[in-house]
Amino acid sequence: MSTKIVAIGDLFIGAQHYQNALNGAPISFDSVDLPGTKEDQHTAQQVMEVKGPNAVDPDNKVLEKVKSANIITAHFAPMGKKLIDAAPDLKLIAVARAGLENVDVQTATSRGIGVVPAFGRNANAVAELQIGLMLAEARNIARADASIKEGGWRKDFPGARIEIGNSTVGMVGFGHVGRAMASKLQGFNPTILAYDPYAKAEDLKKYNVTKVETIEEVFKNSDFVLCQARLSPETERFINKRLFELMKPSAYFINVSRSRLVNQQDLVDVLKANKISGAGIDVFDKEPLDLNDEFRKLDNVTMTTHFGGDTEGTNTYSGKLCADAIKTFIETGKVPWAVDRKSTRLNSSHGYISYA
């Protein structure tokens, strides 16, 4: 009997990406789509990131479809206890994300079900957006564009007009995104610093990155500070006023990782006071931002709508990573890079704070 796989597609990563990557595998493939708009699906994921996987009920069509599944693969689908209990023959959950906020890993572990994240799936896309935000802020691209479209021809801007090539780029976290970013920065030829206690010496050397021993060194010495850390109890809100006040007045802060790594009010305050040159931000505590949110009123910030990993390349690679895990499981009965309740929070093979 072939293995029954159910792919739960959404409007970010459709079921066809998993099916295409599984081509030729000895499986029975079925799929079901999450209901709602992109905004609905992303909002549900944000709820789970704060409140956990059981905070959003699974769709009834999804529950019906997974009843006979041996393996489930999905991206944003809520996979809490209710869904796991609905699949008595479930053996593996392959998640097309690095974070597992939408999966009840504890319930899965208690059932002997493996849970596999897609480490590094969007590293290239996130790194490219970081570069875009660095350039947009330091060279005032978005502000100049907005001025022209409003009928103006603006020439005066906030912040320092610095070049990446003559700068120091400091990374908080040196995982998949950090390595992709360091590789892409080579053409600019900046000095690159990284704070990550678990970064491997060979990786740092390969990308010509200098490891620093404290996070304070990154904030004090960098012209661009890149937040690439994973969200955990240790890192939640760990970037705050104390660190922002170490930054140079000419420096820029970039966050394309997780909003809850940063004390948002402290960031607003330092930007309002022009204590740093500016910020590029893709992630916020509440999305969409309220119309009267303070970030909307700031002239020294460039914002995007949480789409750091939303590229076709990311979607294709995410499907491949899930397919690789599924094929490994079918062939060997286990997936070496699976996590469980104890190892979800810390995984030294991928770094302690590195955004994977």
Secondary structure in CASP SS format (residue, H / E / C, confidence):
PFRMAT SS
TARGET T0000
AUTHOR 0000-0000-0000
METHOD secondary structure of the structure
MODEL  1
M C 1.00
S C 1.00
T E 1.00
K E 1.00
I E 1.00
V E 1.00
A E 1.00
I E 1.00
G E 1.00
D C 1.00
L C 1.00
F C 1.00
I C 1.00
G C 1.00
A H 1.00
Q H 1.00
H H 1.00
Y H 1.00
Q H 1.00
N H 1.00
A H 1.00
L C 1.00
N C 1.00
G C 1.00
A C 1.00
P C 1.00
I E 1.00
S E 1.00
F E 1.00
D E 1.00
S E 1.00
V E 1.00
D E 1.00
L C 1.00
P C 1.00
G C 1.00
T C 1.00
K H 1.00
E H 1.00
D H 1.00
Q H 1.00
H H 1.00
T H 1.00
A H 1.00
Q H 1.00
Q H 1.00
V H 1.00
M H 1.00
E H 1.00
V H 1.00
K H 1.00
G C 1.00
P H 1.00
N H 1.00
A H 1.00
V C 1.00
D C 1.00
P C 1.00
D C 1.00
N H 1.00
K H 1.00
V H 1.00
L H 1.00
E H 1.00
K H 1.00
V H 1.00
K H 1.00
S H 1.00
A C 1.00
N C 1.00
I E 1.00
I E 1.00
T E 1.00
A E 1.00
H C 1.00
F C 1.00
A C 1.00
P C 1.00
M E 1.00
G C 1.00
K H 1.00
K H 1.00
L H 1.00
I H 1.00
D H 1.00
A C 1.00
A C 1.00
P C 1.00
D C 1.00
L C 1.00
K C 1.00
L E 1.00
I E 1.00
A E 1.00
V E 1.00
A C 1.00
R C 1.00
A C 1.00
G C 1.00
L C 1.00
E C 1.00
N C 1.00
V E 1.00
D C 1.00
V H 1.00
Q H 1.00
T H 1.00
A H 1.00
T H 1.00
S H 1.00
R C 1.00
G C 1.00
I C 1.00
G E 1.00
V E 1.00
V E 1.00
P C 1.00
A C 1.00
F C 1.00
G C 1.00
R C 1.00
N C 1.00
A H 1.00
N H 1.00
A H 1.00
V H 1.00
A H 1.00
E H 1.00
L H 1.00
Q H 1.00
I H 1.00
G H 1.00
L H 1.00
M H 1.00
L H 1.00
A H 1.00
E H 1.00
A H 1.00
R C 1.00
N C 1.00
I H 1.00
A H 1.00
R H 1.00
A H 1.00
D H 1.00
A H 1.00
S H 1.00
I H 1.00
K H 1.00
E C 1.00
G C 1.00
G C 1.00
W C 1.00
R C 1.00
K C 1.00
D C 1.00
F C 1.00
P C 1.00
G C 1.00
A C 1.00
R C 1.00
I C 1.00
E C 1.00
I H 1.00
G H 1.00
N H 1.00
S C 1.00
T E 1.00
V E 1.00
G E 1.00
M E 1.00
V E 1.00
G C 1.00
F C 1.00
G C 1.00
H H 1.00
V H 1.00
G H 1.00
R H 1.00
A H 1.00
M H 1.00
A H 1.00
S H 1.00
K H 1.00
L H 1.00
Q C 1.00
G C 1.00
F C 1.00
N C 1.00
P C 1.00
T E 1.00
I E 1.00
L E 1.00
A E 1.00
Y E 1.00
D C 1.00
P C 1.00
Y C 1.00
A C 1.00
K C 1.00
A H 1.00
E H 1.00
D H 1.00
L H 1.00
K H 1.00
K H 1.00
Y C 1.00
N C 1.00
V E 1.00
T E 1.00
K E 1.00
V C 1.00
E C 1.00
T C 1.00
I H 1.00
E H 1.00
E H 1.00
V H 1.00
F H 1.00
K H 1.00
N H 1.00
S C 1.00
D C 1.00
F E 1.00
V E 1.00
L E 1.00
C E 1.00
Q C 1.00
A E 1.00
R C 1.00
L C 1.00
S C 1.00
P C 1.00
E C 1.00
T C 1.00
E C 1.00
R C 1.00
F C 1.00
I E 1.00
N C 1.00
K H 1.00
R H 1.00
L H 1.00
F H 1.00
E C 1.00
L C 1.00
M C 1.00
K C 1.00
P C 1.00
S C 1.00
A C 1.00
Y E 1.00
F E 1.00
I E 1.00
N E 1.00
V C 1.00
S C 1.00
R C 1.00
S H 1.00
R H 1.00
L H 1.00
V E 1.00
N C 1.00
Q H 1.00
Q H 1.00
D H 1.00
L H 1.00
V H 1.00
D H 1.00
V H 1.00
L H 1.00
K H 1.00
A C 1.00
N C 1.00
K C 1.00
I C 1.00
S C 1.00
G E 1.00
A E 1.00
G E 1.00
I E 1.00
D C 1.00
V C 1.00
F C 1.00
D C 1.00
K C 1.00
E C 1.00
P C 1.00
L C 1.00
D C 1.00
L C 1.00
N C 1.00
D C 1.00
E H 1.00
F H 1.00
R H 1.00
K H 1.00
L C 1.00
D C 1.00
N C 1.00
V E 1.00
T E 1.00
M E 1.00
T C 1.00
T C 1.00
H C 1.00
F C 1.00
G C 1.00
G C 1.00
D C 1.00
T C 1.00
E H 1.00
G H 1.00
T H 1.00
N H 1.00
T H 1.00
Y H 1.00
S H 1.00
G H 1.00
K H 1.00
L H 1.00
C H 1.00
A H 1.00
D H 1.00
A H 1.00
I H 1.00
K H 1.00
T H 1.00
F H 1.00
I H 1.00
E H 1.00
T H 1.00
G C 1.00
K C 1.00
V C 1.00
P C 1.00
W C 1.00
A C 1.00
V E 1.00
D C 1.00
R C 1.00
K C 1.00
S C 1.00
T C 1.00
R C 1.00
L C 1.00
N C 1.00
S H 1.00
S H 1.00
H H 1.00
G C 1.00
Y C 1.00
I C 1.00
S E 1.00
Y C 1.00
A C 1.00
END
